[in-house]
Amino acid sequence: MIQTKDTYKLNKRKNTQRFMIYYTETDKTCIDQIADILENNYQSISKKFNQELKDKLEVEIHSEHHQLLNALGFPNGPKWVRGGMNSNKILIASPLNPPYGSDFDGVVKTAVHEFIHIILGQINQDIPRWLDEGIASYEAKDNNVDWIKRTVSSGVQNNLIPTFKQLNTGKDFETFFNRDGYQYSYTIVESIVYNFGYDKLNEFIRMPDKCYEIFKCTLIELQNKWFDFIKYNY
């Protein structure tokens, strides 16, 4: 499992029922926690979204941040990146060496966040970024809830809430981050679950262009329901 141009290797591995985790000796003390959170969340996630993994999922743990960025394919990526996907496997930073703005618990939960992206991608590879990130963030709870509340509350008070269109940045994750996309997308999914439930959310994942047929409202109306939700709750 050579990941960079130097001699760095992920030469240890832990095999669980559904995951194969690769790591180095440096991270041996946190591997059981990563394995446990993945296996413990597997049944609930697969049941909620009616989707099983097609194959055992590979997980890489990178002890140094530059190693993670290299493995993800953007060596000059931002310092806050905690994980991502590459060739249908998930890669995360070491919880023992959390990236900027993170802590041990947040990085461990990032493994679940990225696993959810894999599940969603197997269902439909063409969903809006805010829906993809919103579901992963809402289910994994890998971001500080107070951070989400502060950001969204400030947006409401200052009338600076982004639109769905502004949060649909495609592969441009840095613009998404800079628009506070992780915080807002969390609340979009929270709003959909609250107003419509998981059955409708599942339909929307599979048919994001059928908003009216699923929710009996247009996408703009769905957005306005979200505006009302965060104005009342945040």
VOPAGU-2260 file (C-alpha; in pm, 1 decimal, decimal comma):
REM VOPAGU-2260
SITE   aa  ch    i         X         Y         Z
SITE  MET   A    0       0,0       0,0       0,0
SITE  ILE   A    1     255,0     260,8    -110,6
SITE  GLN   A    2      88,8     601,4    -111,7
SITE  THR   A    3     361,3     856,9    -174,5
SITE  LYS   A    4     681,5     886,8    -372,2
SITE  ASP   A    5     893,0     814,0     -62,1
SITE  THR   A    6     917,7     493,2     140,0
SITE  TYR   A    7     605,8     560,7     344,8
SITE  LYS   A    8     386,4     250,3     357,0
SITE  LEU   A    9      66,7     145,6     527,5
SITE  ASN   A   10     214,6    -185,9     632,8
SITE  LYS   A   11     -38,0    -287,8     901,5
SITE  ARG   A   12    -393,6    -397,7     851,0
SITE  LYS   A   13    -703,7    -486,5    1048,5
SITE  ASN   A   14    -966,9    -706,1     889,1
SITE  THR   A   15   -1328,0    -674,9    1008,4
SITE  GLN   A   16   -1650,3    -816,7     869,6
SITE  ARG   A   17   -1706,0    -532,6     622,3
SITE  PHE   A   18   -1388,3    -324,0     628,9
SITE  MET   A   19   -1016,3    -368,6     566,0
SITE  ILE   A   20    -823,0     -98,6     749,1
SITE  TYR   A   21    -464,6     -14,4     650,8
SITE  TYR   A   22    -239,1     186,5     880,9
SITE  THR   A   23     112,4     220,3    1020,8
SITE  GLU   A   24     250,1     122,2    1360,1
SITE  THR   A   25     214,7     486,2    1465,9
SITE  ASP   A   26    -163,7     457,6    1468,9
SITE  LYS   A   27    -211,6     112,7    1620,3
SITE  THR   A   28    -371,6     248,2    1938,6
SITE  CYS   A   29    -668,1     407,3    1755,5
SITE  ILE   A   30    -749,0     137,0    1501,6
SITE  ASP   A   31    -991,7     -54,0    1721,0
SITE  GLN   A   32   -1198,2     261,4    1772,1
SITE  ILE   A   33   -1213,2     325,9    1398,6
SITE  ALA   A   34   -1306,5     -35,6    1328,3
SITE  ASP   A   35   -1573,1     -32,7    1599,0
SITE  ILE   A   36   -1740,9     289,0    1488,4
SITE  LEU   A   37   -1758,1     167,5    1128,9
SITE  GLU   A   38   -1898,8    -174,0    1214,0
SITE  ASN   A   39   -2134,1     -33,1    1478,6
SITE  ASN   A   40   -2280,0     217,6    1232,4
SITE  TYR   A   41   -2299,1     -15,4     934,5
SITE  GLN   A   42   -2638,5    -171,9    1001,7
SITE  SER   A   43   -2818,1     152,8    1082,1
SITE  ILE   A   44   -2676,4     335,0     778,6
SITE  SER   A   45   -2741,3      50,6     533,9
SITE  LYS   A   46   -3095,1      13,4     670,7
SITE  LYS   A   47   -3175,4     385,8     658,8
SITE  PHE   A   48   -3065,1     412,6     297,1
SITE  ASN   A   49   -3159,8      64,3     176,3
SITE  GLN   A   50   -2811,0      -0,8      43,8
SITE  GLU   A   51   -2543,2    -254,5     137,7
SITE  LEU   A   52   -2177,1    -230,5      48,0
SITE  LYS   A   53   -2107,9    -422,7    -270,0
SITE  ASP   A   54   -1763,4    -532,0    -150,8
SITE  LYS   A   55   -1550,9    -508,1     162,3
SITE  LEU   A   56   -1447,5    -143,7     190,1
SITE  GLU   A   57   -1081,7     -44,4     216,7
SITE  VAL   A   58    -994,9     225,5     469,5
SITE  GLU   A   59    -659,2     401,5     492,0
SITE  ILE   A   60    -537,0     587,7     800,4
SITE  HIS   A   61    -260,6     840,7     732,6
SITE  SER   A   62     -52,7     949,9    1028,7
SITE  GLU   A   63      74,8    1274,8     874,3
SITE  HIS   A   64    -147,8    1528,6     702,3
SITE  HIS   A   65      75,5    1569,1     399,2
SITE  GLN   A   66      57,5    1192,3     348,6
SITE  LEU   A   67    -322,2    1208,2     347,3
SITE  LEU   A   68    -326,1    1492,9      96,2
SITE  ASN   A   69     -81,7    1309,0    -130,3
SITE  ALA   A   70    -291,6     993,5    -116,3
SITE  LEU   A   71    -604,0    1193,2    -201,7
SITE  GLY   A   72    -429,3    1340,5    -502,9
SITE  PHE   A   73    -411,5    1707,3    -400,2
SITE  PRO   A   74     -81,8    1759,7    -213,8
SITE  ASN   A   75    -147,7    2133,2    -177,1
SITE  GLY   A   76    -494,4    2082,7     -30,2
SITE  PRO   A   77    -619,2    2285,1     267,6
SITE  LYS   A   78    -502,9    2212,5     619,6
SITE  TRP   A   79    -855,4    2133,9     745,4
SITE  VAL   A   80    -910,8    1826,9     525,3
SITE  ARG   A   81    -980,6    1520,3     742,1
SITE  GLY   A   82   -1060,6    1260,1     479,3
SITE  GLY   A   83   -1187,0    1174,8     135,9
SITE  MET   A   84   -1228,8     903,7    -122,6
SITE  ASN   A   85    -998,3     769,6    -388,1
SITE  SER   A   86   -1064,9     471,1    -617,3
SITE  ASN   A   87   -1368,1     356,0    -417,0
SITE  LYS   A   88   -1184,0     344,6     -85,8
SITE  ILE   A   89   -1185,2     591,0     199,4
SITE  LEU   A   90    -888,2     774,1     342,4
SITE  ILE   A   91    -877,2     967,0     667,8
SITE  ALA   A   92    -623,9    1147,1     880,2
SITE  SER   A   93    -499,3     987,2    1196,7
SITE  PRO   A   94    -719,1    1067,7    1497,9
SITE  LEU   A   95    -392,3    1078,2    1694,0
SITE  ASN   A   96    -277,1    1369,5    1477,7
SITE  PRO   A   97    -597,7    1562,8    1397,0
SITE  PRO   A   98    -585,2    1820,6    1117,0
SITE  TYR   A   99    -641,6    2189,6    1182,9
SITE  GLY   A  100    -977,3    2255,4    1352,1
SITE  SER   A  101   -1039,5    1888,4    1438,1
SITE  ASP   A  102   -1009,1    1663,9    1739,3
SITE  PHE   A  103    -976,6    1289,2    1799,4
SITE  ASP   A  104   -1350,9    1223,4    1809,5
SITE  GLY   A  105   -1424,5    1426,4    1496,8
SITE  VAL   A  106   -1161,1    1243,2    1294,5
SITE  VAL   A  107   -1285,3     900,4    1408,0
SITE  LYS   A  108   -1638,2     998,2    1300,8
SITE  THR   A  109   -1498,3    1113,8     967,7
SITE  ALA   A  110   -1454,7     745,3     882,7
SITE  VAL   A  111   -1834,0     711,6     905,6
SITE  HIS   A  112   -1882,7    1032,5     703,8
SITE  GLU   A  113   -1671,4     895,9     418,6
SITE  PHE   A  114   -1834,9     551,3     440,5
SITE  ILE   A  115   -2172,8     721,7     392,4
SITE  HIS   A  116   -2040,5     891,5      78,5
SITE  ILE   A  117   -1956,5     545,5     -56,5
SITE  ILE   A  118   -2308,8     421,3      19,3
SITE  LEU   A  119   -2467,2     727,6    -142,8
SITE  GLY   A  120   -2242,4     693,5    -446,7
SITE  GLN   A  121   -2355,1     335,7    -493,5
SITE  ILE   A  122   -2716,2     455,7    -492,0
SITE  ASN   A  123   -2669,7     756,7    -718,6
SITE  GLN   A  124   -2344,8     922,4    -826,1
SITE  ASP   A  125   -2525,1    1235,4    -946,0
SITE  ILE   A  126   -2675,6    1408,8    -643,7
SITE  PRO   A  127   -2623,1    1771,7    -541,2
SITE  ARG   A  128   -2318,4    1840,0    -327,6
SITE  TRP   A  129   -2532,5    1983,6     -47,9
SITE  LEU   A  130   -2737,9    1663,5     -35,5
SITE  ASP   A  131   -2433,0    1436,2     -42,4
SITE  GLU   A  132   -2241,2    1629,6     223,1
SITE  GLY   A  133   -2553,1    1706,0     422,3
SITE  ILE   A  134   -2646,6    1341,8     464,6
SITE  ALA   A  135   -2289,6    1237,9     548,7
SITE  SER   A  136   -2254,9    1518,1     805,2
SITE  TYR   A  137   -2600,0    1473,3     958,4
SITE  GLU   A  138   -2562,1    1097,2    1000,7
SITE  ALA   A  139   -2195,1    1086,1    1106,6
SITE  LYS   A  140   -2217,9    1385,3    1344,6
SITE  ASP   A  141   -1850,9    1448,6    1273,6
SITE  ASN   A  142   -1872,4    1826,3    1308,5
SITE  ASN   A  143   -1913,8    2022,6    1629,6
SITE  VAL   A  144   -2284,3    2098,5    1676,8
SITE  ASP   A  145   -2210,7    2433,0    1843,7
SITE  TRP   A  146   -2006,7    2533,1    1537,3
SITE  ILE   A  147   -2303,2    2449,1    1314,3
SITE  LYS   A  148   -2544,0    2641,0    1537,5
SITE  ARG   A  149   -2321,2    2949,7    1554,7
SITE  THR   A  150   -2272,1    2960,5    1178,4
SITE  VAL   A  151   -2636,5    2907,3    1086,9
SITE  SER   A  152   -2764,7    3144,4    1356,8
SITE  SER   A  153   -2531,2    3415,1    1230,1
SITE  GLY   A  154   -2648,4    3356,0     873,7
SITE  VAL   A  155   -3010,6    3386,1     978,9
SITE  GLN   A  156   -2951,3    3703,5    1180,3
SITE  ASN   A  157   -2754,2    3868,7     899,7
SITE  ASN   A  158   -2976,5    3742,4     617,7
SITE  LEU   A  159   -2679,9    3564,8     456,6
SITE  ILE   A  160   -2822,5    3216,2     409,4
SITE  PRO   A  161   -2689,8    3053,9      88,8
SITE  THR   A  162   -2925,4    2902,2    -165,4
SITE  PHE   A  163   -2926,9    2539,2    -276,3
SITE  LYS   A  164   -2774,5    2656,3    -603,4
SITE  GLN   A  165   -2488,3    2833,0    -426,7
SITE  LEU   A  166   -2417,3    2516,8    -224,9
SITE  ASN   A  167   -2417,9    2289,8    -527,9
SITE  THR   A  168   -2047,7    2338,3    -605,0
SITE  GLY   A  169   -1986,3    2000,7    -769,3
SITE  LYS   A  170   -1631,5    1879,5    -710,6
SITE  ASP   A  171   -1517,9    2218,5    -579,8
SITE  PHE   A  172   -1507,8    2128,1    -210,7
SITE  GLU   A  173   -1305,2    2436,6    -113,5
SITE  THR   A  174   -1574,7    2677,0    -237,7
SITE  PHE   A  175   -1831,9    2459,7     -61,5
SITE  PHE   A  176   -1632,8    2489,9     262,2
SITE  ASN   A  177   -1588,2    2864,9     221,8
SITE  ARG   A  178   -1964,8    2905,7     180,0
SITE  ASP   A  179   -2012,8    2722,0     511,7
SITE  GLY   A  180   -2155,9    2435,8     313,7
SITE  TYR   A  181   -2095,5    2168,8     575,7
SITE  GLN   A  182   -2288,9    2357,2     839,7
SITE  TYR   A  183   -2578,9    2458,1     615,4
SITE  SER   A  184   -2610,1    2124,3     435,2
SITE  TYR   A  185   -2636,8    1950,0     772,6
SITE  THR   A  186   -2945,3    2159,6     848,0
SITE  ILE   A  187   -3093,7    2104,3     500,0
SITE  VAL   A  188   -3099,4    1730,6     560,5
SITE  GLU   A  189   -3217,3    1786,2     916,8
SITE  SER   A  190   -3506,6    1987,5     771,8
SITE  ILE   A  191   -3597,3    1721,5     514,5
SITE  VAL   A  192   -3595,6    1445,7     776,4
SITE  TYR   A  193   -3804,4    1658,0    1013,9
SITE  ASN   A  194   -4061,4    1762,9     753,5
SITE  PHE   A  195   -4080,7    1451,1     536,4
SITE  GLY   A  196   -3897,7    1156,0     696,0
SITE  TYR   A  197   -3639,3     908,2     570,4
SITE  ASP   A  198   -3861,5     739,9     312,0
SITE  LYS   A  199   -3892,6    1065,0     118,6
SITE  LEU   A  200   -3523,7    1142,3     168,1
SITE  ASN   A  201   -3443,4     804,2      14,3
SITE  GLU   A  202   -3664,1     876,4    -283,6
SITE  PHE   A  203   -3491,8    1211,7    -328,4
SITE  ILE   A  204   -3145,9    1051,1    -326,8
SITE  ARG   A  205   -3256,8     821,4    -604,8
SITE  MET   A  206   -3448,8    1084,6    -803,3
SITE  PRO   A  207   -3319,5    1433,4    -715,8
SITE  ASP   A  208   -3483,6    1575,5   -1028,1
SITE  LYS   A  209   -3830,4    1465,8    -907,5
SITE  CYS   A  210   -3867,7    1711,3    -621,2
SITE  TYR   A  211   -4235,2    1790,0    -682,2
SITE  GLU   A  212   -4334,4    1425,6    -727,5
SITE  ILE   A  213   -4162,6    1333,6    -399,5
SITE  PHE   A  214   -4231,9    1631,5    -173,4
SITE  LYS   A  215   -4531,9    1791,9    -348,3
SITE  CYS   A  216   -4334,9    2113,8    -372,2
SITE  THR   A  217   -4082,4    2263,9    -610,5
SITE  LEU   A  218   -3712,2    2280,0    -526,8
SITE  ILE   A  219   -3750,3    2651,5    -448,5
SITE  GLU   A  220   -4039,5    2570,3    -216,2
SITE  LEU   A  221   -3830,9    2297,9     -51,8
SITE  GLN   A  222   -3556,0    2555,1      -5,8
SITE  ASN   A  223   -3806,6    2796,7     151,2
SITE  LYS   A  224   -3921,2    2524,2     391,3
SITE  TRP   A  225   -3557,6    2489,1     493,2
SITE  PHE   A  226   -3527,7    2868,2     538,3
SITE  ASP   A  227   -3832,0    2859,6     767,0
SITE  PHE   A  228   -3690,9    2559,7     956,7
SITE  ILE   A  229   -3356,8    2720,3    1041,0
SITE  LYS   A  230   -3516,1    3057,5    1119,6
SITE  TYR   A  231   -3734,0    2886,5    1377,3
SITE  ASN   A  232   -3479,0    2637,2    1513,2
SITE  TYR   A  233   -3150,9    2829,1    1490,0
